[in-house]
Structure formats: C-alpha cells, structure tokens
C-alpha cells in the first residue's frame, strides 16, 4: 500500500515538483501518493522526448534538461492558466 504524503509549501520545492502540484491542483497540506509525482514526471518526460525526436528511454543532455523544465512550465501554464 502506498504511503499517503502531504504536499509541502510549494515555495520550498524543486521547480518540477512545484509544477506537479500546480498541474494536479495540490495545495500545501493536500494528500498525494509518492508515486503520483513519479508517474506524472515520467509521462511528461516521455511527451517531451517524443516532441524532440528522442526515444522515451533516452537520457537527456544538461541542455535538454533545462529545455524540459521550460517545456513543463509551458505545458502546465497551458493546462491550468497558472504560471509561477
């Protein structure tokens, strides 16, 4: 059984986790399962890799990692209207 976690203060999180919280409508203190983030980042990562012509198992270069974070920001803003 997956442990239920509580969402932290988004201003104290790594940016990709903050985007996960925004995309999933999580506020500080809300319950989520730890694997929810893993599933979300894996899906978004596969979407990004496909968009740049990479296989979903390929490793991203440091430059592509930065572009991936920007891809997530744009995706979350488009889905939620929220940009942080």
Backbone as CSV, one residue per row, in Angstrom:
resi,resn,N_x,N_y,N_z,CA_x,CA_y,CA_z,C_x,C_y,C_z
1,UNK,0.840,-1.179,0.000,0.000,0.000,0.000,0.889,1.249,0.000
2,UNK,0.536,2.195,-0.825,1.330,3.419,-0.944,1.077,4.349,0.238
3,UNK,2.153,4.913,0.708,2.059,5.858,1.816,1.429,7.163,1.323
4,UNK,0.543,7.708,2.111,-0.067,8.999,1.797,0.859,10.082,2.345
5,UNK,1.210,11.008,1.470,2.080,12.124,1.840,1.269,13.413,1.841
6,UNK,1.809,14.433,2.420,1.180,15.760,2.442,2.029,16.707,1.610
7,UNK,1.372,17.452,0.741,2.073,18.387,-0.133,2.754,19.461,0.705
8,UNK,4.024,19.736,0.395,4.754,20.772,1.130,4.411,22.173,0.623
9,UNK,5.006,23.158,1.248,4.890,24.532,0.779,5.534,24.594,-0.609
10,UNK,4.786,24.984,-1.644,5.347,24.977,-3.000,6.548,25.902,-3.176
11,UNK,6.647,26.930,-2.360,7.787,27.842,-2.478,9.079,27.233,-1.943
12,UNK,8.967,26.076,-1.291,10.139,25.395,-0.761,10.475,24.134,-1.547
13,UNK,9.847,23.962,-2.709,10.015,22.753,-3.518,10.903,22.992,-4.728
14,UNK,11.454,21.908,-5.239,12.139,21.923,-6.527,11.094,22.313,-7.575
15,UNK,11.489,23.031,-8.599,10.554,23.623,-9.554,9.659,22.587,-10.245
16,UNK,10.205,21.438,-10.596,9.378,20.441,-11.276,8.303,19.894,-10.347
17,UNK,8.613,19.746,-9.070,7.585,19.302,-8.126,6.535,20.390,-7.949
18,UNK,6.961,21.619,-7.954,6.020,22.737,-7.862,5.055,22.715,-9.045
19,UNK,5.591,22.449,-10.246,4.724,22.340,-11.426,3.772,21.156,-11.307
20,UNK,4.242,20.054,-10.721,3.378,18.892,-10.467,2.214,19.296,-9.573
21,UNK,2.523,20.030,-8.526,1.472,20.475,-7.610,0.453,21.357,-8.336
22,UNK,0.930,22.295,-9.129,0.033,23.190,-9.862,-0.823,22.389,-10.836
23,UNK,-0.177,21.509,-11.603,-0.886,20.740,-12.631,-1.943,19.828,-12.031
24,UNK,-1.724,19.381,-10.805,-2.661,18.470,-10.154,-3.549,19.159,-9.130
25,UNK,-3.482,20.479,-9.077,-4.342,21.245,-8.185,-4.061,21.022,-6.706
26,UNK,-2.820,20.652,-6.384,-2.459,20.402,-4.983,-2.062,21.699,-4.285
27,UNK,-2.537,21.841,-3.094,-2.163,22.964,-2.231,-1.399,22.402,-1.036
28,UNK,-0.669,23.243,-0.364,0.075,22.809,0.811,-0.838,22.050,1.769
29,UNK,-0.397,20.867,2.192,-1.157,20.043,3.122,-2.067,19.021,2.471
30,UNK,-2.304,19.146,1.160,-3.148,18.171,0.464,-2.461,16.810,0.419
31,UNK,-3.252,15.751,0.394,-2.735,14.385,0.344,-2.425,13.989,-1.093
32,UNK,-1.338,13.242,-1.253,-0.989,12.635,-2.536,-0.140,11.410,-2.232
33,UNK,0.009,10.543,-3.213,0.852,9.355,-3.060,2.191,9.647,-3.716
34,UNK,3.260,9.175,-3.117,4.600,9.465,-3.627,4.785,9.085,-5.075
35,UNK,4.170,7.994,-5.501,4.339,7.585,-6.892,3.534,8.442,-7.866
36,UNK,2.631,9.286,-7.365,1.897,10.187,-8.259,2.862,11.116,-9.003
37,UNK,3.857,11.635,-8.284,4.837,12.502,-8.942,5.661,11.720,-9.946
38,UNK,6.097,10.513,-9.586,6.904,9.702,-10.491,6.132,9.413,-11.771
39,UNK,4.871,9.045,-11.644,4.040,8.780,-12.823,3.892,10.033,-13.674
40,UNK,3.639,11.160,-13.024,3.434,12.419,-13.740,4.698,12.835,-14.493
41,UNK,5.846,12.830,-13.812,7.083,13.286,-14.453,7.497,12.322,-15.564
42,UNK,7.199,11.038,-15.406,7.512,10.056,-16.453,6.676,10.305,-17.701
43,UNK,5.399,10.576,-17.508,4.514,10.856,-18.641,4.920,12.138,-19.361
44,UNK,5.189,13.178,-18.592,5.594,14.460,-19.188,6.953,14.305,-19.881
45,UNK,7.849,13.540,-19.258,9.159,13.301,-19.859,9.053,12.569,-21.180
46,UNK,8.206,11.549,-21.238,8.007,10.813,-22.492,7.413,11.726,-23.562
47,UNK,6.477,12.582,-23.161,5.874,13.546,-24.093,6.936,14.506,-24.644
48,UNK,7.792,14.996,-23.764,8.851,15.915,-24.187,9.836,15.222,-25.127
49,UNK,10.284,14.045,-24.736,11.248,13.328,-25.572,10.677,13.050,-26.960
50,UNK,9.411,12.668,-27.016,8.766,12.441,-28.314,8.763,13.730,-29.139
51,UNK,8.526,14.858,-28.483,8.446,16.142,-29.190,9.792,16.568,-29.784
52,UNK,10.891,16.042,-29.220,12.221,16.394,-29.755,12.854,15.232,-30.520
53,UNK,12.065,14.184,-30.760,12.538,13.073,-31.575,13.408,12.056,-30.864
54,UNK,13.310,12.009,-29.550,14.084,11.026,-28.777,13.183,9.877,-28.350
55,UNK,13.801,8.736,-28.126,13.096,7.592,-27.569,12.822,7.878,-26.094
56,UNK,11.726,7.361,-25.568,11.364,7.682,-24.178,12.381,7.188,-23.162
57,UNK,13.236,6.249,-23.538,14.263,5.765,-22.613,15.596,6.503,-22.757
58,UNK,15.721,7.361,-23.760,16.967,8.104,-23.957,17.213,9.064,-22.788
59,UNK,18.483,9.276,-22.494,18.877,10.210,-21.437,18.993,11.613,-22.028
60,UNK,18.527,12.598,-21.298,18.601,13.986,-21.751,19.951,14.593,-21.390
61,UNK,20.458,15.435,-22.282,21.679,16.177,-22.005,21.353,17.290,-21.002
62,UNK,22.350,17.911,-20.383,22.067,19.033,-19.477,21.267,20.149,-20.166
63,UNK,21.590,20.441,-21.413,20.842,21.473,-22.155,19.381,21.035,-22.341
64,UNK,19.174,19.759,-22.674,17.817,19.248,-22.849,17.055,19.228,-21.525
65,UNK,17.770,19.013,-20.415,17.125,19.055,-19.097,16.539,20.444,-18.844
66,UNK,17.300,21.479,-19.163,16.809,22.853,-18.989,15.604,23.111,-19.890
67,UNK,15.676,22.626,-21.118,14.558,22.783,-22.057,13.338,21.997,-21.573
68,UNK,13.578,20.856,-20.936,12.493,20.039,-20.398,11.743,20.802,-19.304
69,UNK,12.472,21.453,-18.427,11.822,22.239,-17.375,10.969,23.346,-17.993
70,UNK,11.472,23.978,-19.035,10.702,25.017,-19.734,9.472,24.408,-20.405
71,UNK,9.616,23.225,-20.984,8.501,22.501,-21.601,7.406,22.255,-20.564
72,UNK,7.807,21.837,-19.363,6.840,21.585,-18.292,6.125,22.880,-17.925
73,UNK,6.885,23.972,-17.773,6.283,25.266,-17.408,5.209,25.667,-18.416
74,UNK,5.533,25.566,-19.695,4.590,25.949,-20.749,3.374,25.018,-20.748
75,UNK,3.627,23.733,-20.567,2.537,22.744,-20.545,1.589,23.020,-19.384
76,UNK,2.140,23.247,-18.199,1.311,23.492,-17.015,0.540,24.794,-17.176
77,UNK,1.204,25.826,-17.683,0.518,27.106,-17.891,-0.640,26.931,-18.872
78,UNK,-0.422,26.166,-19.939,-1.471,25.939,-20.927,-2.653,25.143,-20.385
79,UNK,-2.377,24.219,-19.483,-3.420,23.377,-18.913,-4.168,24.050,-17.768
80,UNK,-3.460,24.882,-17.011,-4.056,25.437,-15.790,-4.221,26.946,-15.834
81,UNK,-3.500,27.602,-16.720,-3.511,29.060,-16.746,-2.635,29.673,-15.676
82,UNK,-1.978,28.825,-14.877,-1.138,29.306,-13.778,0.314,29.259,-14.195
83,UNK,1.025,30.329,-13.927,2.462,30.378,-14.202,3.151,30.911,-12.967
84,UNK,4.154,30.172,-12.502,4.876,30.602,-11.303,6.336,30.475,-11.530
